[in-house]
Amino acid sequence: MISRVLSADLPEHVGERVTIAGWLHRRRDLKSVTFLIIRDRAGLAQVVLRAGDETAGEETVLHVEGLVVASPQAPGGVELTEPVVIQLSGPAQPPPFDLYRPAVTAALPTILDHAPATLRHPQLRAGFEVAAASAAGFRTALDRAGFTEIFTPKIVGTATEGGANVFSIDYFGRPAYLAQSPQFYKQAMVGVFERVYEVGPAFRAEPHDTARHLAQYTSLDAEFGFITDHFDVMAVCRDAVAGMADSVRERASSAMQFLAAKLPEVPAQIPYLHFSEAMALIGAATGEDITEEPDLAPAHERWLCQWAQREHGSELVFVTGYPLHSKPFYTYPDPRRPRYSYGFDLLFRGTEIVTGGQRLHRHEDYLQALAARGMDPVPFAGFLQVFSHGMPPHGGFAIGLERWTARLTGAANVRQVTLFPRDLHRLSP
């Protein structure tokens, strides 16, 4: 039996009989000849049949044995002749739009409703190649920095952020929640490994219906100890983002080219400004009175990214020192400006893609922080015990994979680069 050859490798087999297998991407019937375009994970291959030879419809899975010959007009510069075609699946039902056309002609709801078929379109698939390369780059960058990958529970007994935006579930008759983040666990594991990271789902029961929010997303989390302050965390965050960009360049360059997308140049030091400075700049430029705002609005994020591009030539910019009351209770306060925190966000092409900061690390500071917010420490007893056994100064960050991928590829809606998205309205497929 002849071993299967992928479409991208066919030029290496000119003059040989080989086997390919994949989906019938397109059939073109001419007067004296029929062309079959077969799609596999590596690309497209052309098969030449005699006119009138019967084959199944598009998206049927085929096994083809044939002779590889040079053909400058064919995909990859080669094609298969003298073929023997075997059908491996039943006749395929047509997808909701023609997958062989270069442009996607369907609206986003149609794409999402029929995702198992529509995501076969090369343009739609390309975004997920970029996401996979990004996650691989995140892992590689942190592995090189001495981090250990961890895998934490996604069913928890306490809302991580202490808020109400959690999904409640029945856990064998007891109340439980889907984890908003691995925050508590990754902090605890700093006490074991010093440096940890995780790639996994996070759940937010926030009734947003925007192009940038999801109820379930993929969070790239990191946490590490023995830091001086949040600037140490920002430096590692910068290296992780640079590693993600490098991995996309190495692993998914063809997908980026297909999407006409451009990778950012990650500077050796990403520019940053304090939250209060950011608000002053925006207020002076727009005439808005936003000095008391606790967070950046989307329009403000876009303005700051334009400012960073204009002033620093960077598509990335850190905003540091968010108001303490707008950050989770475990965020470390700025000792010189107690109203502000050692928390930060990273903005990229107009959108926040990272949140992070330095955490409290002393047991007594946690008790004081919870009391200051009127929060009962009892539900957090399992978390608080970590700090009674000695923890170093530490901090971390989380990158939203889908937001990063959307900004990187130019997707207008984060759902375009989310596999089977879960949001306010969608629970299938």
C-alpha positions in Angstrom: 0.0 0.0 0.0 1.4 3.4 -1.0 1.8 5.7 2.0 -0.2 8.9 2.1 1.5 12.1 0.9 0.3 15.5 2.0 -0.5 18.1 -0.6 2.3 20.4 0.4 4.9 17.6 -0.2 3.7 16.6 -3.7 6.4 18.6 -5.5 9.0 16.3 -3.9 7.4 13.3 -5.7 7.2 14.3 -9.3 7.3 11.1 -11.5 6.1 8.9 -8.7 2.7 7.3 -8.0 1.5 8.4 -4.6 -1.7 8.4 -2.5 -3.4 11.5 -1.2 -6.5 11.8 0.8 -8.8 14.6 1.9 -12.0 16.5 1.1 -13.3 17.3 -2.3 -12.8 21.1 -2.2 -14.0 21.8 -5.7 -14.9 20.0 -8.9 -14.5 21.7 -12.3 -16.0 20.0 -15.3 -14.6 21.0 -18.7 -15.4 19.6 -22.1 -12.7 17.0 -22.2 -11.4 16.9 -18.7 -12.5 17.2 -15.1 -10.4 18.7 -12.3 -10.8 17.7 -8.7 -9.2 19.9 -6.0 -8.5 17.9 -2.9 -8.0 19.7 0.4 -6.0 18.2 3.3 -4.5 19.7 6.4 -1.5 21.0 4.4 -3.3 22.7 1.5 -4.7 21.8 -1.9 -3.9 19.3 -4.6 -5.2 19.0 -8.1 -6.4 15.7 -9.7 -7.1 15.3 -13.4 -9.9 13.0 -14.5 -11.3 12.1 -17.9 -14.5 14.0 -18.6 -17.5 12.0 -17.5 -15.8 10.1 -14.7 -18.2 10.1 -11.8 -17.3 11.5 -8.3 -19.3 12.5 -5.3 -20.1 16.1 -4.4 -17.9 18.7 -2.7 -16.8 17.9 0.9 -17.0 14.2 0.3 -13.8 12.5 1.6 -11.7 10.9 -1.1 -8.7 8.6 -1.4 -6.8 9.2 -4.6 -3.8 7.3 -6.0 -2.1 8.8 -9.0 1.0 9.9 -10.9 2.6 13.2 -9.8 3.4 15.4 -12.8 4.6 19.0 -13.0 1.9 21.5 -13.9 2.7 25.2 -13.3 -1.0 26.1 -13.3 -2.0 23.7 -10.6 -1.8 24.3 -6.8 1.8 23.8 -5.8 2.9 23.4 -9.4 2.0 19.7 -9.6 -1.1 17.6 -10.2 -2.1 13.9 -10.1 -2.9 12.1 -13.4 -4.0 8.6 -14.1 -6.0 8.6 -10.8 -7.8 5.8 -9.0 -10.4 7.5 -6.8 -12.0 5.8 -3.8 -14.8 7.4 -1.8 -14.1 7.2 2.0 -17.3 8.8 3.3 -20.9 8.9 2.2 -22.0 11.7 -0.2 -21.5 15.0 1.6 -24.3 17.5 2.1 -23.4 20.9 0.7 -22.1 23.4 3.3 -24.1 26.7 3.8 -21.8 28.5 1.4 -19.1 27.5 -1.2 -15.9 26.7 0.7 -13.8 27.0 -2.5 -14.6 30.6 -3.0 -11.7 32.9 -1.7 -14.1 35.1 0.3 -16.5 34.0 3.0 -19.9 34.9 1.8 -21.9 34.0 4.9 -22.8 36.2 7.9 -21.3 35.4 11.3 -24.4 33.7 12.7 -24.5 31.3 9.8 -20.8 30.5 10.2 -21.2 29.8 13.9 -24.4 27.7 13.5 -22.6 25.5 11.0 -19.1 25.7 12.5 -18.1 22.0 12.0 -18.4 22.6 8.2 -17.8 26.3 7.8 -14.5 26.4 9.7 -13.1 24.2 6.9 -12.9 27.3 4.8 -9.2 28.2 4.6 -9.8 31.8 5.6 -11.8 30.8 8.7 -9.4 28.1 9.7 -6.4 30.4 9.5 -7.3 32.3 12.6 -7.2 29.1 14.7 -3.8 28.2 13.3 -2.7 31.6 14.6 -4.3 30.9 18.0 -2.6 27.5 18.3 0.8 29.0 17.4 0.3 31.8 19.9 -0.5 29.3 22.8 2.6 27.3 21.8 4.7 30.5 21.9 3.4 31.4 25.3 4.3 27.9 26.7 7.8 28.0 25.0 8.6 31.5 26.4 7.7 30.6 29.9 9.3 27.1 29.8 12.6 28.9 28.8 12.1 31.2 31.8 11.9 28.3 34.3 8.2 28.1 34.7 6.2 24.9 35.4 2.9 24.3 33.6 0.1 23.4 36.0 -3.5 22.2 35.5 -6.0 23.5 38.0 -9.7 22.7 38.7 -12.5 24.5 36.9 -15.1 23.6 39.4 -14.6 25.7 42.6 -16.3 26.3 45.9 -15.7 30.1 46.0 -16.0 32.9 43.4 -12.4 33.8 42.7 -12.9 37.5 42.5 -15.4 37.6 45.3 -18.1 38.9 42.9 -21.4 37.8 41.6 -20.5 37.2 38.0 -20.0 33.5 38.3 -21.9 30.5 36.9 -23.4 28.5 39.7 -23.7 24.7 39.4 -25.1 21.9 41.5 -22.1 19.8 42.7 -23.6 16.6 44.2 -26.2 18.7 46.1 -23.7 21.4 47.1 -23.3 24.9 45.5 -20.3 25.3 43.4 -19.1 27.6 40.5 -17.2 27.5 37.3 -13.8 29.1 37.8 -13.5 32.7 36.8 -9.7 32.2 36.6 -7.0 29.9 38.2 -6.0 32.8 40.3 -6.1 31.2 43.8 -4.4 28.0 42.6 -1.6 29.6 40.6 -0.8 31.8 43.6 -0.7 28.7 45.9 1.6 27.0 43.4 4.1 29.8 43.6 4.7 28.4 47.1 5.6 25.1 45.5 7.3 25.8 42.1 8.0 29.6 42.4 7.1 30.0 38.7 3.9 28.6 37.2 1.7 29.0 34.2 -1.6 27.5 32.8 -3.5 27.5 29.5 -7.1 26.7 30.2 -10.8 27.9 30.1 -12.2 30.7 32.2 -15.8 31.5 32.8 -17.5 34.9 33.3 -21.2 35.2 33.8 -21.3 38.8 32.6 -24.2 39.6 30.4 -22.2 41.5 27.8 -23.3 41.4 24.2 -20.3 42.9 22.5 -17.7 42.0 19.9 -15.0 41.5 22.5 -16.7 39.6 25.4 -17.4 35.9 25.8 -18.8 33.8 28.6 -16.0 31.2 28.2 -12.6 32.1 26.9 -9.1 30.7 26.9 -6.8 32.3 29.6 -3.0 32.2 29.4 -2.1 32.6 33.0 1.3 33.1 34.7 2.3 33.7 38.3 5.8 33.9 39.9 7.5 34.8 43.1 10.5 36.8 44.4 9.6 40.0 42.6 10.4 43.5 43.5 7.2 45.0 42.1 4.8 44.9 39.2 7.4 46.0 36.8 9.0 42.6 37.1 5.7 41.1 36.1 5.4 43.4 33.2 8.8 42.4 31.9 7.9 38.7 31.9 4.6 39.6 30.3 6.5 41.4 27.6 8.6 38.3 27.0 5.6 36.1 26.8 3.9 38.3 24.2 7.1 38.5 22.2 7.3 34.7 22.3 3.8 34.4 21.1 4.5 36.7 18.2 7.7 34.8 17.3 5.8 31.5 17.4 3.2 32.9 15.0 5.9 34.0 12.7 7.5 30.6 12.8 4.5 28.3 12.8 1.6 30.2 11.2 3.2 32.7 8.7 1.2 31.3 5.8 -2.0 31.8 7.8 -1.0 35.4 8.6 -0.2 36.0 4.9 -3.5 34.4 3.9 -5.3 36.8 6.2 -3.2 39.8 5.1 -2.4 40.2 8.8 0.7 41.9 10.3 2.7 40.8 13.3 3.6 43.6 15.8 7.2 44.5 16.6 7.4 44.0 20.3 9.8 46.5 21.7 12.5 45.5 24.2 10.6 47.6 26.7 6.9 48.2 26.0 6.0 51.9 26.8 3.9 52.5 29.9 2.1 55.2 31.7 0.2 55.5 35.0 -3.6 55.4 35.0 -3.8 58.9 36.3 -1.5 60.2 33.6 -3.5 58.3 31.0 -6.7 59.9 32.2 -5.2 63.3 32.1 -3.9 62.9 28.6 -7.3 61.6 27.4 -9.2 64.4 29.2 -6.9 67.1 27.8 -7.3 65.7 24.2 -11.0 65.1 24.3 -12.3 67.6 26.8 -13.9 64.8 28.9 -13.9 65.0 32.7 -12.8 61.5 33.4 -10.5 62.1 36.4 -12.8 60.0 38.7 -13.4 57.1 36.3 -12.3 53.8 37.9 -11.4 52.1 34.5 -10.7 52.8 30.9 -13.6 52.8 28.5 -13.1 51.0 25.1 -12.8 54.4 23.4 -10.1 55.4 25.9 -8.2 52.1 25.1 -8.3 53.0 21.4 -7.1 56.5 22.1 -4.1 55.3 24.2 -3.1 52.8 21.6 -3.1 55.6 19.0 -1.0 57.7 21.4 1.5 54.9 21.9 1.8 54.4 18.2 2.3 58.1 17.6 4.6 58.9 20.5 6.6 55.6 20.8 6.0 53.7 17.6 4.5 50.8 19.5 1.3 48.9 19.0 1.5 47.9 22.6 1.2 50.0 25.7 1.0 49.2 29.5 -1.3 51.2 31.7 -0.2 50.8 35.4 -1.6 51.9 38.7 -5.3 51.4 38.3 -7.4 52.6 41.2 -7.2 50.0 44.0 -11.0 49.8 44.5 -11.4 48.7 40.8 -9.0 45.8 41.2 -9.6 42.4 43.0 -9.0 42.4 46.8 -5.7 40.5 46.4 -4.0 43.4 44.4 -1.0 45.0 46.1 -1.6 48.8 46.9 0.9 51.4 45.8 2.6 52.3 49.1 3.3 55.8 47.9 -0.2 56.4 46.5 -2.6 54.1 48.5 -5.5 55.1 46.3 -3.8 53.3 43.4 -2.6 49.7 42.9 0.3 47.8 41.5 -2.1 46.4 38.9 -1.7 46.9 35.1 -3.3 46.2 31.8 -1.6 45.7 28.4 -3.4 47.3 25.5 -2.9 46.1 21.9 -4.4 47.7 18.8 -7.1 49.4 20.7 -8.1 46.6 23.1 -7.0 45.4 26.6 -5.6 41.9 26.1 -3.7 41.4 29.4 -4.5 42.2 33.0 -2.0 41.6 35.8 -0.1 43.0 38.8 1.6 42.4 42.1 -0.4 40.5 44.7 -0.6 40.7 48.4 1.6 38.0 50.0 1.2 38.4 53.8 -1.7 36.7 55.6 -2.5 39.8 57.7 -2.7 42.0 54.6 -5.4 39.7 53.1 -7.5 40.0 56.3 -7.2 43.7 56.2 -8.0 43.9 52.5 -11.2 41.8 52.9 -12.3 43.8 55.9 -11.8 47.0 54.0 -14.2 45.8 51.3 -16.7 44.4 53.7 -16.0 40.8 52.5 -16.4 37.8 54.8 -13.0 35.9 55.0 -14.7 32.6 55.8 -15.4 31.6 52.2 -11.7 32.3 51.4 -10.3 30.2 54.3 -8.8 27.6 51.9 -7.1 30.4 49.9 -5.9 32.4 52.9 -4.2 29.4 54.6 -1.6 29.5 51.8 -0.3 32.8 53.1 -0.1 31.7 56.7 2.7 29.2 55.6 5.0 31.9 54.1 4.7 33.3 50.6 7.2 35.5 48.8 6.3 38.7 47.1 4.7 37.6 43.8 2.6 38.6 40.9 1.2 37.5 37.6 -0.9 38.2 34.6 -3.4 36.6 32.3 -3.7 37.0 28.5 -7.0 36.5 26.7 -6.1 34.2 23.8 -9.2 35.0 21.7 -8.8 38.8 22.1 -5.1 38.6 21.2 -5.9 36.5 18.2 -8.7 38.8 17.0 -6.4 41.9 17.3 -3.6 40.0 15.6 -5.7 38.8 12.6 -7.9 41.8 12.3 -11.1 40.0 13.2 -13.9 42.4 13.8 -15.5 40.1 16.4 -13.8 37.8 18.9 -16.3 35.0 17.9 -14.6 34.8 14.6 -11.5 33.3 16.3 -13.3 31.3 19.0 -14.1 27.6 18.5 -17.8 27.1 19.3 -18.2 30.4 21.3 -20.3 30.7 24.4 -21.9 34.0 25.0 -25.1 35.6 26.2 -27.1 33.9 23.5 -25.2 30.9 22.2 -24.9 27.4 23.8 -24.5 25.3 20.6 -23.2 23.8 18.6 
